[in-house]
Amino acid sequence: MGVGVMVDLKVEDIASSIKRMNNEDRETLLLLLSGEGKEIAKRMKEIKSKKVKTLTRQETFKDVI
């Protein structure tokens, strides 16, 4: 058995809420809306579980000017 909920939101209210967000929260929202959030969450889990090794700053920028 399911339960349904109806919510009435104005686009202006949503836009106002987004405008009040800080940059980090806006970036998170963008990732969630773009579908990339799941991929990033998966990668973070792999890093925390030590399945993969991240590059150091020196390794990342090796051979760059």
N, CA, C and O atoms as CSV, one atom per row, in Angstrom:
chain,resi,resn,atom,element,x,y,z
A,1,MET,N,N,0.837,-1.172,0.000
A,1,MET,CA,C,0.000,0.000,0.000
A,1,MET,C,C,0.883,1.237,0.000
A,1,MET,O,O,1.822,1.323,0.791
A,2,GLY,N,N,0.602,2.179,-0.861
A,2,GLY,CA,C,1.393,3.393,-0.955
A,2,GLY,C,C,0.628,4.591,-0.433
A,2,GLY,O,O,-0.601,4.598,-0.362
A,3,VAL,N,N,1.384,5.583,-0.078
A,3,VAL,CA,C,0.803,6.825,0.402
A,3,VAL,C,C,1.258,7.940,-0.520
A,3,VAL,O,O,2.448,8.058,-0.811
A,4,GLY,N,N,0.328,8.755,-0.982
A,4,GLY,CA,C,0.667,9.854,-1.871
A,4,GLY,C,C,0.593,11.183,-1.135
A,4,GLY,O,O,-0.237,11.372,-0.246
A,5,VAL,N,N,1.455,12.079,-1.512
A,5,VAL,CA,C,1.469,13.414,-0.933
A,5,VAL,C,C,1.543,14.417,-2.072
A,5,VAL,O,O,2.329,14.256,-3.006
A,6,MET,N,N,0.730,15.437,-1.988
A,6,MET,CA,C,0.766,16.472,-3.006
A,6,MET,C,C,1.306,17.746,-2.366
A,6,MET,O,O,0.838,18.172,-1.309
A,7,VAL,N,N,2.296,18.348,-3.020
A,7,VAL,CA,C,2.911,19.566,-2.519
A,7,VAL,C,C,2.774,20.641,-3.584
A,7,VAL,O,O,3.070,20.411,-4.757
A,8,ASP,N,N,2.327,21.809,-3.169
A,8,ASP,CA,C,2.158,22.928,-4.092
A,8,ASP,C,C,3.316,23.900,-3.880
A,8,ASP,O,O,3.375,24.585,-2.858
A,9,LEU,N,N,4.228,23.960,-4.837
A,9,LEU,CA,C,5.387,24.849,-4.748
A,9,LEU,C,C,5.397,25.809,-5.921
A,9,LEU,O,O,5.086,25.431,-7.051
A,10,LYS,N,N,5.752,27.039,-5.650
A,10,LYS,CA,C,5.895,28.019,-6.715
A,10,LYS,C,C,7.337,28.014,-7.195
A,10,LYS,O,O,8.265,27.891,-6.395
A,11,VAL,N,N,7.522,28.147,-8.494
A,11,VAL,CA,C,8.863,28.190,-9.072
A,11,VAL,C,C,9.659,29.341,-8.453
A,11,VAL,O,O,10.859,29.212,-8.212
A,12,GLU,N,N,8.993,30.450,-8.200
A,12,GLU,CA,C,9.671,31.607,-7.605
A,12,GLU,C,C,10.228,31.274,-6.220
A,12,GLU,O,O,11.314,31.728,-5.860
A,13,ASP,N,N,9.485,30.482,-5.444
A,13,ASP,CA,C,9.951,30.092,-4.110
A,13,ASP,C,C,11.174,29.177,-4.196
A,13,ASP,O,O,12.110,29.295,-3.406
A,14,ILE,N,N,11.148,28.272,-5.161
A,14,ILE,CA,C,12.290,27.375,-5.355
A,14,ILE,C,C,13.509,28.180,-5.790
A,14,ILE,O,O,14.610,27.968,-5.282
A,15,ALA,N,N,13.316,29.099,-6.723
A,15,ALA,CA,C,14.418,29.937,-7.202
A,15,ALA,C,C,14.985,30.780,-6.068
A,15,ALA,O,O,16.200,30.945,-5.964
A,16,SER,N,N,14.125,31.307,-5.228
A,16,SER,CA,C,14.574,32.114,-4.098
A,16,SER,C,C,15.413,31.274,-3.125
A,16,SER,O,O,16.428,31.738,-2.607
A,17,SER,N,N,14.978,30.047,-2.889
A,17,SER,CA,C,15.732,29.150,-2.002
A,17,SER,C,C,17.109,28.843,-2.578
A,17,SER,O,O,18.099,28.813,-1.847
A,18,ILE,N,N,17.172,28.616,-3.874
A,18,ILE,CA,C,18.449,28.315,-4.530
A,18,ILE,C,C,19.375,29.528,-4.458
A,18,ILE,O,O,20.576,29.378,-4.234
A,19,LYS,N,N,18.828,30.719,-4.644
A,19,LYS,CA,C,19.642,31.933,-4.567
A,19,LYS,C,C,20.266,32.117,-3.190
A,19,LYS,O,O,21.371,32.645,-3.072
A,20,ARG,N,N,19.565,31.684,-2.155
A,20,ARG,CA,C,20.077,31.836,-0.788
A,20,ARG,C,C,21.126,30.784,-0.419
A,20,ARG,O,O,21.799,30.921,0.603
A,21,MET,N,N,21.272,29.746,-1.227
A,21,MET,CA,C,22.255,28.690,-0.943
A,21,MET,C,C,23.674,29.224,-1.117
A,21,MET,O,O,23.924,30.131,-1.912
A,22,ASN,N,N,24.598,28.636,-0.351
A,22,ASN,CA,C,26.006,28.984,-0.575
A,22,ASN,C,C,26.513,28.198,-1.783
A,22,ASN,O,O,25.835,27.290,-2.264
A,23,ASN,N,N,27.693,28.544,-2.265
A,23,ASN,CA,C,28.220,27.926,-3.489
A,23,ASN,C,C,28.362,26.415,-3.368
A,23,ASN,O,O,28.075,25.684,-4.316
A,24,GLU,N,N,28.801,25.947,-2.212
A,24,GLU,CA,C,28.989,24.502,-2.027
A,24,GLU,C,C,27.656,23.768,-2.152
A,24,GLU,O,O,27.581,22.720,-2.794
A,25,ASP,N,N,26.608,24.315,-1.542
A,25,ASP,CA,C,25.293,23.686,-1.635
A,25,ASP,C,C,24.752,23.729,-3.059
A,25,ASP,O,O,24.089,22.789,-3.498
A,26,ARG,N,N,25.026,24.805,-3.781
A,26,ARG,CA,C,24.595,24.891,-5.188
A,26,ARG,C,C,25.312,23.844,-6.035
A,26,ARG,O,O,24.700,23.224,-6.905
A,27,GLU,N,N,26.599,23.647,-5.785
A,27,GLU,CA,C,27.352,22.628,-6.525
A,27,GLU,C,C,26.801,21.242,-6.228
A,27,GLU,O,O,26.683,20.413,-7.131
A,28,THR,N,N,26.461,20.986,-4.968
A,28,THR,CA,C,25.879,19.703,-4.594
A,28,THR,C,C,24.539,19.499,-5.290
A,28,THR,O,O,24.264,18.415,-5.805
A,29,LEU,N,N,23.707,20.535,-5.308
A,29,LEU,CA,C,22.419,20.458,-5.999
A,29,LEU,C,C,22.616,20.164,-7.482
A,29,LEU,O,O,21.908,19.334,-8.053
A,30,LEU,N,N,23.567,20.836,-8.099
A,30,LEU,CA,C,23.843,20.603,-9.514
A,30,LEU,C,C,24.249,19.159,-9.776
A,30,LEU,O,O,23.801,18.547,-10.746
A,31,LEU,N,N,25.096,18.619,-8.912
A,31,LEU,CA,C,25.516,17.224,-9.077
A,31,LEU,C,C,24.331,16.275,-8.935
A,31,LEU,O,O,24.197,15.321,-9.701
A,32,LEU,N,N,23.478,16.537,-7.960
A,32,LEU,CA,C,22.316,15.670,-7.762
A,32,LEU,C,C,21.362,15.742,-8.947
A,32,LEU,O,O,20.835,14.719,-9.385
A,33,LEU,N,N,21.140,16.934,-9.463
A,33,LEU,CA,C,20.218,17.096,-10.588
A,33,LEU,C,C,20.789,16.558,-11.895
A,33,LEU,O,O,20.040,16.118,-12.767
A,34,SER,N,N,22.111,16.593,-12.033
A,34,SER,CA,C,22.734,16.142,-13.280
A,34,SER,C,C,22.924,14.628,-13.329
A,34,SER,O,O,23.242,14.078,-14.383
A,35,GLY,N,N,22.734,13.961,-12.213
A,35,GLY,CA,C,22.938,12.515,-12.180
A,35,GLY,C,C,24.365,12.120,-11.860
A,35,GLY,O,O,24.649,10.934,-11.688
A,36,GLU,N,N,25.269,13.083,-11.774
A,36,GLU,CA,C,26.658,12.776,-11.470
A,36,GLU,C,C,26.868,12.527,-9.972
A,36,GLU,O,O,27.917,12.023,-9.571
A,37,GLY,N,N,25.902,12.868,-9.168
A,37,GLY,CA,C,26.018,12.701,-7.725
A,37,GLY,C,C,26.262,11.260,-7.323
A,37,GLY,O,O,27.065,10.987,-6.431
A,38,LYS,N,N,25.570,10.335,-7.980
A,38,LYS,CA,C,25.731,8.913,-7.662
A,38,LYS,C,C,27.148,8.447,-7.985
A,38,LYS,O,O,27.755,7.698,-7.219
A,39,GLU,N,N,27.663,8.892,-9.117
A,39,GLU,CA,C,29.024,8.510,-9.529
A,39,GLU,C,C,30.052,9.049,-8.539
A,39,GLU,O,O,30.982,8.338,-8.157
A,40,ILE,N,N,29.887,10.285,-8.129
A,40,ILE,CA,C,30.831,10.889,-7.184
A,40,ILE,C,C,30.740,10.201,-5.829
A,40,ILE,O,O,31.762,9.957,-5.189
A,41,ALA,N,N,29.527,9.887,-5.386
A,41,ALA,CA,C,29.356,9.178,-4.116
A,41,ALA,C,C,30.031,7.811,-4.173
A,41,ALA,O,O,30.650,7.379,-3.201
A,42,LYS,N,N,29.910,7.134,-5.310
A,42,LYS,CA,C,30.559,5.826,-5.488
A,42,LYS,C,C,32.082,5.970,-5.407
A,42,LYS,O,O,32.755,5.161,-4.768
A,43,ARG,N,N,32.613,7.000,-6.058
A,43,ARG,CA,C,34.066,7.216,-6.034
A,43,ARG,C,C,34.564,7.558,-4.636
A,43,ARG,O,O,35.626,7.095,-4.219
A,44,MET,N,N,33.790,8.374,-3.907
A,44,MET,CA,C,34.180,8.715,-2.538
A,44,MET,C,C,34.210,7.470,-1.660
A,44,MET,O,O,35.104,7.307,-0.830
A,45,LYS,N,N,33.222,6.592,-1.848
A,45,LYS,CA,C,33.174,5.342,-1.088
A,45,LYS,C,C,34.408,4.482,-1.397
A,45,LYS,O,O,34.986,3.876,-0.495
A,46,GLU,N,N,34.803,4.433,-2.664
A,46,GLU,CA,C,35.990,3.668,-3.058
A,46,GLU,C,C,37.249,4.249,-2.431
A,46,GLU,O,O,38.134,3.505,-2.007
A,47,ILE,N,N,37.333,5.562,-2.371
A,47,ILE,CA,C,38.503,6.208,-1.772
A,47,ILE,C,C,38.561,5.922,-0.274
A,47,ILE,O,O,39.614,5.572,0.258
A,48,LYS,N,N,37.423,6.074,0.400
A,48,LYS,CA,C,37.385,5.849,1.850
A,48,LYS,C,C,37.669,4.407,2.210
A,48,LYS,O,O,38.260,4.133,3.254
A,49,SER,N,N,37.254,3.473,1.352
A,49,SER,CA,C,37.494,2.055,1.625
A,49,SER,C,C,38.875,1.607,1.147
A,49,SER,O,O,39.235,0.436,1.270
A,50,LYS,N,N,39.641,2.553,0.600
A,50,LYS,CA,C,41.008,2.299,0.127
A,50,LYS,C,C,41.056,1.336,-1.062
A,50,LYS,O,O,42.075,0.687,-1.295
A,51,LYS,N,N,39.949,1.243,-1.818
A,51,LYS,CA,C,39.952,0.419,-3.025
A,51,LYS,C,C,40.759,1.084,-4.127
A,51,LYS,O,O,41.335,0.415,-4.986
A,52,VAL,N,N,40.792,2.409,-4.089
A,52,VAL,CA,C,41.582,3.161,-5.061
A,52,VAL,C,C,42.459,4.153,-4.313
A,52,VAL,O,O,42.156,4.542,-3.185
A,53,LYS,N,N,43.554,4.557,-4.959
A,53,LYS,CA,C,44.470,5.517,-4.363
A,53,LYS,C,C,44.353,6.817,-5.138
A,53,LYS,O,O,44.415,6.825,-6.368
A,54,THR,N,N,44.183,7.913,-4.418
A,54,THR,CA,C,44.109,9.202,-5.081
A,54,THR,C,C,45.506,9.699,-5.408
A,54,THR,O,O,46.482,9.308,-4.768
A,55,LEU,N,N,45.593,10.555,-6.399
A,55,LEU,CA,C,46.872,11.149,-6.771
A,55,LEU,C,C,47.207,12.303,-5.827
A,55,LEU,O,O,46.320,13.011,-5.352
A,56,THR,N,N,48.483,12.476,-5.570
A,56,THR,CA,C,48.917,13.629,-4.792
A,56,THR,C,C,48.894,14.854,-5.698
A,56,THR,O,O,48.771,14.725,-6.916
A,57,ARG,N,N,49.011,16.028,-5.115
A,57,ARG,CA,C,49.047,17.260,-5.911
A,57,ARG,C,C,50.224,17.220,-6.881
A,57,ARG,O,O,50.099,17.637,-8.032
A,58,GLN,N,N,51.372,16.715,-6.412
A,58,GLN,CA,C,52.551,16.634,-7.272
A,58,GLN,C,C,52.313,15.680,-8.438
A,58,GLN,O,O,52.701,15.976,-9.568
A,59,GLU,N,N,51.678,14.540,-8.173
A,59,GLU,CA,C,51.396,13.578,-9.247
A,59,GLU,C,C,50.386,14.164,-10.246
A,59,GLU,O,O,50.497,13.943,-11.452
A,60,THR,N,N,49.425,14.895,-9.743
A,60,THR,CA,C,48.400,15.465,-10.610
A,60,THR,C,C,48.990,16.479,-11.576
A,60,THR,O,O,48.635,16.499,-12.755
A,61,PHE,N,N,49.884,17.318,-11.083
A,61,PHE,CA,C,50.416,18.392,-11.906
A,61,PHE,C,C,51.827,18.104,-12.435
A,61,PHE,O,O,52.530,19.021,-12.860
A,62,LYS,N,N,52.232,16.855,-12.410
A,62,LYS,CA,C,53.527,16.461,-12.949
A,62,LYS,C,C,53.579,16.810,-14.438
A,62,LYS,O,O,52.611,16.592,-15.167
A,63,ASP,N,N,54.688,17.340,-14.871
A,63,ASP,CA,C,54.925,17.712,-16.272
A,63,ASP,C,C,54.031,18.866,-16.769
A,63,ASP,O,O,53.894,19.074,-17.974
A,64,VAL,N,N,53.439,19.594,-15.851
A,64,VAL,CA,C,52.648,20.772,-16.243
A,64,VAL,C,C,53.488,21.992,-15.895
A,64,VAL,O,O,53.797,22.244,-14.730
A,65,ILE,N,N,53.833,22.709,-16.882
A,65,ILE,CA,C,54.692,23.905,-16.777
A,65,ILE,C,C,55.509,23.861,-15.564
A,65,ILE,O,O,56.288,24.779,-15.311
